Amino acid sequence: MPFKALVISLALIILSGCAGRLADDQKSEQQLYQEAQTALDKKRFITAIERLQFLESRFPFGEYGEQAQLELIYAYYSNNQHEQARAAASRFIRLNSDHPQIDYVLYLSGLSAWVAGRHSLEGLKLTDISQRDPGATREAYADFNRLISTFPDSDYAPDAQQRLRYLKNLLAAQEVYIGQFYLRRSAPIAAINRGRGVVEGYRDTPAVADALAVMIEGYLHLEDTEQANELRQLLVELQPDHPQLKGKKGFAQLHPADKPDKNLLQILSFDLF
C-alpha cells in the first residue's frame, strides 16, 4: 500500500473511533443502560461491561447508577472475571450498605470466589501442598456465611447453605491434608496443630476422624504415648472402623517418624541442599 494511502486509512480509523466516542457521549443514560441490557440478554458480556462502565463513569449519580453497578457485578461474574466481580461487589456493599439487594450481591460475590477456587482444592490429589491455595475457597465460605447469617430468609440462602456445607467439608479435608504433609516432613507439632484446628473448628465434618488420626500419629512421633492413646480412644468412639485402627489397641501409622519424605538436612535447609 502506498504511503499516502496508508496515512489516509489510519486517519479514517482514528476519525471513526472518535466519531463513535462522540456518538456515545451524546447518548442519554437510559440509552446506555438499554444497550447494556440488550448485550446482557444476548450474552455479549464484554459489550455489556463496556456499556455499564461507560454509563457509570458518565452518570455516577444518575437514575440507573445503582442498578448499573449491580448489572456490572453480574456481567463480570458471567464473563469469568471473578476478581473484578468480587471487587465490584465489595465496592457496592461499601457504598450501599442498606440496599435491599445486598443479599444478591453477597451471593454473586460468593459464587465468584466459589468458581475461582473450585479447582484449587477439589480432588486433593496434587503432590505438592503448596500448589493448592484455599484462599478463594475461604472467601466464598465467608461470603455465603455472611449471607446466611445476615439474611436467613433470603431467596439465595438455601443454595448458599448447601454450598457452605460443601466448602466447610472441603476446607476441613484440606487441613487434614496439610497435617499429613507435615507428618511426611517430620514436623509433628505442626501436624498436631492442623488436626486440632479441624477438631475444634470443623467438628461437624467427616474430616474429624482423619484429623484425630493425624494428631495421634503426631504424638507418636513425639513419643507421647499417653496423649496418643487418649486420642485413639476418641477415634474408636467416633469411628470404630477407621482404617488406621488395628486390633484393640493398635494404630497403623501412615507416615512413621523413621521414614520421612526428606532427610533432616533438607528439612532444616528448606531444600537448599
Order of alpha helices (4+ residues) and beta strands (2+ residues): alpha-alpha-alpha-alpha-alpha-alpha-alpha-alpha-alpha-alpha-alpha-beta-beta-alpha
